[in-house]
């Protein structure tokens, strides 16, 4: 199980029976709080494990809203509101 970008909302429901029946392990990392030596392995492992899913569309970004560069201030307000569920996209010319 991979959680990509918690988007400021870390709540989730995971059926622990499903994890145990599949003999899965849960491993967490936080880019803001982890030591650099632990973070180094994350991108290298993620690329090989996630690249196929990214390329074939199984993993897609959740986009809250899109803004034109002329409305960048509105994008900043949306970000600061902590109400966005997903990424805020700013189109830069």
Protein Blocks (a to p, Z undefined) as FASTA:
>chain_A
ZZehjkopabdcddfklmmmnopacddddfklpcfklmmmmmmmmmmmmmmmmmnopacc
ddfbdcdfklmmmmmmmmmnopagcddddddZZ
